[in-house]
């Protein structure tokens, strides 16, 4: 085991003694679960779709998760100023690529959310937009509140409107709802008047109603959630049966059947595979790791005096926790189904790399700092 002395003033030494090692360990544990779940679920999916190799998805995800771990650690070594600059660059690039998907994007199931990159396959730019916008929005909100720069507040509202328009155009209503929820949560943490919060909440509910009226796929999902007999609920029904078959300790690794039945067993419904093969105990462990990251991150913010750090970290934690909740709750039929990955556990290159970027930013922002000057080192 590598020993790092407290007297070590190198970049690695300073990082090791200032980073939240418990949160880092929890995130790496989730990456470990990602390896296990891909080994359990992806071969059956690859075989069912007639892929050239039974281990195609697993081998790809090994590479994605290894890259995610590297991104997580590398970004966590950045200073607060460097995180802010990275977020601006990432936001500009991801917004441009999201706009490009409307023209050059690959259409899958009626949506243009992916763009083809030579040698890299398909990329979903909106995944990278989420963490970058959370950090940029935090900086602009903090500038507007602390320094009275109303132009910063107007700018962040303008950026949000542009993003909302692009996501509606794809369309990706689920992603839009997550971005909106994170954005409003940051304004709330910044001390927005409760009456305004209530107004924005009502406006959000109204927009959700408009989305229900405009988009047929949204109507279908809500109807099927409220009335299972209203349409095809095959995937949710099979997922619930998988949890029931798994019981407390599961049927055992490789013994599950749900991965042979669900087309998205390695992605949107990977939690059901975990429930069937490893049981309630492992599902609670996965849930506990997500809860630990969110709660510990919020606790570390209690003593933070930098409003930008508080808002950016709160936004990143809200995004991380909300995405995990949506995936697990969809699998358990607690909310209408939404195609959203379980962070680090589900299959997907864009998803795991974007989540690693966001959590790396969180670790960088919440590192211990002895003085203000250390933020720029």
Phi and psi in degrees as a GROMACS rama.xvg file:
@    title "Ramachandran Plot"
@    xaxis  label "Phi"
@    yaxis  label "Psi"
@TYPE xy
-74.9322  129.237  UNK-2
-104.509  128.59  UNK-3
-114.664  120.599  UNK-4
-73.7856  145.484  UNK-5
-65.8609  -21.0292  UNK-6
-82.7195  -6.64108  UNK-7
-69.7063  115.975  UNK-8
-100.237  10.778  UNK-9
-69.9204  168.957  UNK-10
-58.1509  -43.0376  UNK-11
-65.5417  -43.0122  UNK-12
-63.696  -45.7288  UNK-13
-63.2718  -39.7728  UNK-14
-63.0411  -46.0818  UNK-15
-61.1304  -39.5162  UNK-16
-89.2991  -2.8261  UNK-17
-115.377  -22.3744  UNK-18
-74.8275  152.866  UNK-19
-78.0109  97.6045  UNK-20
-69.2673  -26.9234  UNK-21
-69.267  -43.5737  UNK-22
-65.9845  -41.2845  UNK-23
-58.9075  -43.6724  UNK-24
-63.4425  -40.6401  UNK-25
-64.2845  -40.6167  UNK-26
-67.2002  -40.1615  UNK-27
-67.2502  -32.6039  UNK-28
-64.7521  -38.8439  UNK-29
-65.1903  -37.9761  UNK-30
-62.7563  -38.3556  UNK-31
-62.1617  -41.1555  UNK-32
-63.4221  -32.9042  UNK-33
-61.0643  -42.0556  UNK-34
-60.4637  -48.1922  UNK-35
-61.8664  -45.0769  UNK-36
-71.0885  -32.2715  UNK-37
-68.0703  -37.58  UNK-38
-65.0945  -32.9089  UNK-39
-79.3157  -39.9315  UNK-40
-102.831  -36.6618  UNK-41
-70.8127  -36.0238  UNK-42
-58.5652  -40.6573  UNK-43
-66.0512  -38.1468  UNK-44
-65.4409  -45.126  UNK-45
-61.3271  -40.0425  UNK-46
-67.1375  -38.3951  UNK-47
-68.5607  -34.6577  UNK-48
-88.7706  1.52158  UNK-49
74.9223  34.0604  UNK-50
-65.5466  156.56  UNK-51
-63.9074  -29.43  UNK-52
-132.569  137.801  UNK-53
-64.8258  -26.2136  UNK-54
-101.358  19.6518  UNK-55
-57.6689  -53.2347  UNK-56
-64.7761  -40.0619  UNK-57
-63.8506  -45.0169  UNK-58
-66.0377  -38.8531  UNK-59
-63.4476  -43.3916  UNK-60
-69.5624  -29.344  UNK-61
-58.027  -44.7665  UNK-62
-65.3619  -45.4317  UNK-63
-60.8838  -44.7328  UNK-64
-69.1743  -36.1623  UNK-65
-64.0994  -41.9837  UNK-66
-65.287  -38.6325  UNK-67
-62.892  -43.406  UNK-68
-62.18  -39.649  UNK-69
-65.9964  -43.5944  UNK-70
-63.1376  -43.0107  UNK-71
-55.7958  -50.0562  UNK-72
-70.3569  -44.3903  UNK-73
-62.4056  -46.2872  UNK-74
-68.0829  -33.3926  UNK-75
-65.802  -14.6717  UNK-76
-85.961  -6.06133  UNK-77
-75.3499  157.942  UNK-78
-82.1417  169.806  UNK-79
-59.6144  -42.9898  UNK-80
-63.1892  -41.6329  UNK-81
-66.8215  -35.7639  UNK-82
-62.7361  -42.3608  UNK-83
-63.2938  -44.5428  UNK-84
-64.7498  -40.7966  UNK-85
-61.8296  -40.6038  UNK-86
-64.8689  -41.3968  UNK-87
-62.2168  -46.55  UNK-88
-62.8764  -42.9481  UNK-89
-65.2948  -37.1054  UNK-90
-66.9493  -46.5873  UNK-91
-61.0241  -45.4891  UNK-92
-65.4967  -42.9498  UNK-93
-71.2399  -36.8817  UNK-94
-63.5721  -42.1173  UNK-95
-62.5152  -40.4822  UNK-96
-73.5377  -34.4764  UNK-97
-63.2287  -41.3133  UNK-98
-62.798  -36.2178  UNK-99
-66.9957  -29.7587  UNK-100
-63.5935  -28.0754  UNK-101
-68.1648  -21.8883  UNK-102
-108.763  -44.8015  UNK-103
-107.989  -2.16164  UNK-104
-67.1584  155.253  UNK-105
-84.1312  124.996  UNK-106
-85.9074  122.804  UNK-107
-131.732  122.437  UNK-108
53.8416  40.038  UNK-109
81.8537  5.4074  UNK-110
-125.7  144.248  UNK-111
-108.307  87.2896  UNK-112
-117.043  -7.65694  UNK-113
-120.776  147.68  UNK-114
-127.121  137.29  UNK-115
-85.1559  127.378  UNK-116
-115.175  129.373  UNK-117
-55.3703  123.636  UNK-118
82.0968  -9.82266  UNK-119
-117.613  -2.94998  UNK-120
77.5884  -149.279  UNK-121
-92.3901  141.769  UNK-122
-126.447  136.922  UNK-123
-104.448  95.6833  UNK-124
-61.3585  -30.0313  UNK-125
-62.9545  -23.0688  UNK-126
-63.7694  -38.9837  UNK-127
-78.8625  -22.9018  UNK-128
-63.4491  -37.1833  UNK-129
-58.7938  -58.4898  UNK-130
-66.8704  -36.0385  UNK-131
-66.7301  -41.8921  UNK-132
-66.1697  -36.9963  UNK-133
-59.1439  -42.3005  UNK-134
-72.9591  -44.8302  UNK-135
-63.2471  -43.6476  UNK-136
-61.1601  -39.4452  UNK-137
-61.2797  -42.6361  UNK-138
-66.0804  -43.9762  UNK-139
-67.9623  -39.6015  UNK-140
-64.5978  -43.0044  UNK-141
-63.2404  -41.3047  UNK-142
-61.8802  -42.3019  UNK-143
-66.7159  -36.8004  UNK-144
-79.6939  -44.8221  UNK-145
-82.032  -36.47  UNK-146
-109.683  4.09987  UNK-147
65.6475  25.6257  UNK-148
-87.8884  89.2746  UNK-149
-66.3338  -22.8579  UNK-150
-62.2676  -34.8096  UNK-151
-65.76  -40.5612  UNK-152
-65.5001  -42.5257  UNK-153
-65.3403  -35.7903  UNK-154
-64.6849  -43.776  UNK-155
-67.626  -34.9537  UNK-156
-66.0325  -38.6949  UNK-157
-64.5322  -42.9432  UNK-158
-61.57  -41.7805  UNK-159
-62.6579  -41.6254  UNK-160
-63.2258  -40.6369  UNK-161
-62.4964  -46.4671  UNK-162
-61.7169  -43.5715  UNK-163
-60.4241  -41.4197  UNK-164
-64.3595  -40.635  UNK-165
-66.3792  -43.5883  UNK-166
-68.3145  -35.2793  UNK-167
-65.6801  -35.0523  UNK-168
-69.9942  -23.859  UNK-169
-64.6223  -47.9312  UNK-170
-92.253  150.629  UNK-171
-139.999  81.0465  UNK-172
-67.999  -35.4715  UNK-173
-61.9822  -45.6106  UNK-174
-62.7963  -40.5248  UNK-175
-62.2184  -41.1725  UNK-176
-64.6007  -39.1043  UNK-177
-65.6044  -47.4445  UNK-178
-59.6278  -41.9791  UNK-179
-65.2129  -44.12  UNK-180
-61.7387  -42.4579  UNK-181
-65.2968  -43.126  UNK-182
-61.2842  -46.5427  UNK-183
-67.6812  -36.3142  UNK-184
-62.0234  -38.144  UNK-185
-67.143  -40.2659  UNK-186
-63.8057  -38.1464  UNK-187
-64.0612  -46.0772  UNK-188
-63.8154  -31.9343  UNK-189
-72.0467  -7.04294  UNK-190
99.1062  27.7516  UNK-191
-62.7226  141.726  UNK-192
-54.7128  135.702  UNK-193
-61.6416  -31.9944  UNK-194
-66.125  -38.5378  UNK-195
-67.8931  -38.9455  UNK-196
-58.9986  -43.9152  UNK-197
-62.9445  -40.5072  UNK-198
-63.6177  -44.8227  UNK-199
-65.2314  -36.4852  UNK-200
-62.8821  -42.2518  UNK-201
-65.2255  -38.9598  UNK-202
-64.1355  -40.2972  UNK-203
-62.6518  -41.6781  UNK-204
-63.6457  -38.2973  UNK-205
-65.1547  -41.479  UNK-206
-64.5943  -36.7673  UNK-207
-63.0253  -38.1036  UNK-208
-65.0235  -38.6921  UNK-209
-64.5094  -41.8458  UNK-210
-61.2113  -37.6289  UNK-211
-63.8629  -38.4627  UNK-212
-75.5485  -32.9982  UNK-213
-86.5627  -43.3555  UNK-214
-99.6443  117.77  UNK-215
-61.6334  -35.222  UNK-216
-68.6312  -29.4217  UNK-217
-68.8081  -44.3205  UNK-218
-57.5073  -44.844  UNK-219
-61.0301  -44.4495  UNK-220
-66.4764  -39.7236  UNK-221
-66.6418  -43.8532  UNK-222
-61.7986  -43.1015  UNK-223
-69.1678  -28.7214  UNK-224
-71.9278  -44.9128  UNK-225
-74.363  -33.6034  UNK-226
-136.255  96.8302  UNK-227
-55.4571  -23.802  UNK-228
-82.4148  -3.50138  UNK-229
-78.282  -11.1544  UNK-230
-175.207  -165.144  UNK-231
-79.0694  112.309  UNK-232
-115.633  32.1678  UNK-233
-57.4984  -49.3389  UNK-234
-64.2957  -43.9548  UNK-235
-66.0479  -41.1843  UNK-236
-61.5617  -45.2815  UNK-237
-64.8435  -38.5617  UNK-238
-63.4391  -44.2944  UNK-239
-64.4755  -37.7626  UNK-240
-64.2515  -35.9044  UNK-241
-63.2829  -43.4125  UNK-242
-61.8316  -40.0216  UNK-243
-65.1074  -40.874  UNK-244
-68.2377  -31.5291  UNK-245
-70.0841  -35.7295  UNK-246
61.258  -144.052  UNK-247
-77.4602  -44.5749  UNK-248
-113.849  -2.88026  UNK-249
85.7931  167.835  UNK-250
-84.1905  -10.342  UNK-251
109.67  151.478  UNK-252
-57.6721  128.217  UNK-253
83.484  -5.67377  UNK-254
-94.0678  -2.96359  UNK-255
-71.7957  157.005  UNK-256
-114.014  -19.1727  UNK-257
-63.4683  -32.0429  UNK-258
-67.4006  -19.545  UNK-259
-86.6492  -8.76549  UNK-260
-112.407  -32.6175  UNK-261
-97.5747  130.508  UNK-262
-66.9695  -25.4525  UNK-263
-110.566  32.2626  UNK-264
-63.6726  -28.3627  UNK-265
-88.873  -6.14522  UNK-266
-123.439  -92.5934  UNK-267
-66.7179  -27.0661  UNK-268
-115.325  29.4412  UNK-269
-66.2306  -26.6567  UNK-270
-64.5067  -33.3137  UNK-271
-68.2643  -36.248  UNK-272
-63.4588  -41.8482  UNK-273
-62.4455  -40.7672  UNK-274
-64.8972  -39.2616  UNK-275
-74.9847  -43.6163  UNK-276
-85.827  -30.6928  UNK-277
-118.542  -8.90693  UNK-278
83.6192  -178.587  UNK-279
-61.8297  -36.7259  UNK-280
-59.3327  -48.1765  UNK-281
-70.1067  -36.4877  UNK-282
-60.3238  -42.8765  UNK-283
-66.5457  -33.7092  UNK-284
-65.52  -44.6502  UNK-285
-61.7754  -46.2426  UNK-286
-59.1371  -41.9927  UNK-287
-62.668  -37.1148  UNK-288
-65.3642  -42.3918  UNK-289
-63.5194  -45.3736  UNK-290
-62.5364  -39.5381  UNK-291
-61.3942  -46.0173  UNK-292
-60.5517  -45.8002  UNK-293
-67.8219  -49.6979  UNK-294
-66.3572  -44.4007  UNK-295
-63.8306  -38.4452  UNK-296
-62.6678  -42.8901  UNK-297
-66.6719  -37.4988  UNK-298
-64.2658  -40.0105  UNK-299
-65.1049  -21.5492  UNK-300
-80.7124  -13.3328  UNK-301
-61.2936  -33.5111  UNK-302
-99.0014  8.12476  UNK-303
-83.5433  131.793  UNK-304
-99.6383  -16.1511  UNK-305
-83.8524  113.154  UNK-306
-61.1561  -38.3008  UNK-307
-59.0074  -46.3597  UNK-308
-62.0131  -42.1894  UNK-309
-62.1505  -48.0223  UNK-310
-68.216  -42.4032  UNK-311
-65.5517  -45.2737  UNK-312
-65.5353  -41.6356  UNK-313
-61.9949  -40.1372  UNK-314
-64.9905  -44.2919  UNK-315
-64.9212  -39.8975  UNK-316
-68.6545  -39.4208  UNK-317
-61.7086  -45.0521  UNK-318
-61.378  -47.0616  UNK-319
-61.8384  -49.4511  UNK-320
-67.6147  -39.8202  UNK-321
-65.5974  -41.8418  UNK-322
-63.6463  -41.8186  UNK-323
-64.1484  -41.9676  UNK-324
-62.8601  -45.856  UNK-325
-60.2363  -44.1531  UNK-326
-63.4562  -51.2259  UNK-327
-68.3869  -39.9995  UNK-328
-67.1188  -34.1773  UNK-329
-64.8248  -42.417  UNK-330
-64.306  -30.8226  UNK-331
-93.8735  5.65506  UNK-332
59.7872  36.6435  UNK-333
-90.2408  -20.2052  UNK-334
-140.539  164.961  UNK-335
-58.7257  145.485  UNK-336
-61.993  141.09  UNK-337
-144.061  128.143  UNK-338
-71.931  84.9867  UNK-339
-133.888  134.06  UNK-340
-76.7317  155.374  UNK-341
-86.4557  117.01  UNK-342
-48.5478  124.892  UNK-343
70.8412  -16.0597  UNK-344
-99.3482  -38.6882  UNK-345
-77.3972  159.509  UNK-346
-71.9553  143.023  UNK-347
148.238  121.384  UNK-348
-71.579  -50.7789  UNK-349
-59.0426  -41.9484  UNK-350
-63.6512  -52.342  UNK-351
-67.7884  -35.6538  UNK-352
-69.7345  -39.4193  UNK-353
-67.8648  -39.9988  UNK-354
-66.2774  -39.5358  UNK-355
-62.2632  -40.1435  UNK-356
-60.1696  -47.4801  UNK-357
-64.3457  -43.4344  UNK-358
-72.5245  -30.1343  UNK-359
-64.2505  -41.1494  UNK-360
-61.6676  -42.0345  UNK-361
-59.7482  -47.7684  UNK-362
-62.307  -38.1029  UNK-363
-66.8417  -42.4456  UNK-364
-70.4713  -30.3829  UNK-365
-97.3856  7.84239  UNK-366
-64.4609  150.284  UNK-367
-69.318  135.517  UNK-368
-130.244  127.925  UNK-369
-79.7336  -25.6085  UNK-370
-150.323  161.154  UNK-371
-62.2716  -32.0684  UNK-372
-63.8154  -24.2559  UNK-373
-69.7242  -17.2017  UNK-374
-65.8427  -26.4983  UNK-375
-100.365  6.09048  UNK-376
